[in-house]
Amino acid sequence: MPAGDEWAGLERDRALLDRTSMAERVAGILRERIMEGQFPPGFRLSEETIIKGLGISRNTLREAFRLLAHEKLLVHELNRGVFVRKLGTDDLSDLYRVRRVVECSALREITEIPKAAMDRLCAAVTDAEQAAFDERWPDVGTANLRFHEAIVSLIGSPRVDELMRRVWAELRLVWHVMENPRMIYEPYVAKNREILELLLTGDLEAAAKLLDAYLTDAEERLVAAYADASER
């Protein structure tokens, strides 16, 4: 049992907790802007502008920056400031390596798909097809992401879900560099439908093999296109 002085200084720690909680909320705001492309890769984040705009302290903002740097969304450059991170092609290949391991394992480790999860998969594919028909390519990308989120959720692990949210956040940094979102998303609308049809018939192993090939193809296409876009 604590002797008494182990709890000394909790009031001081409470102030730190309040600041940390605020920093997480600020990080959430900045993360959303980064993922929406409002702060593109290479963009310098102005401390003064953010502090004034959000009405927060410098310490709170720097803690938010630290959280986002840990997520690999921001990078601090000495004597220059804080910037939205630019990924390299090695980063991109590594992200797809993680995706293949996690997403394919999700399909191989289960014996059946719960109805609620299947409904999410079906809705994501249908939404992507409609958005593609309307040529709303960013919406196709959002629906595609929901499809893959639903696959990962089959594992039933909050930690894996959190890991993959970070992976997809980093991938958004790549997608925002690309000038032609149609090139990224259009080939995979039909592939998602193929995977879904296999899942509906219960052929999970075939779905996992198709997904593995799909992600390998996506990596090769995206790495080549990203390298080209980054050189411009």
Beta strands, then each sheet from edge to edge (+ up, - down):
strand 1: 44-45
strand 2: 74-77
strand 3: 81-84
sheet 1: 1+ 3- 2+
end
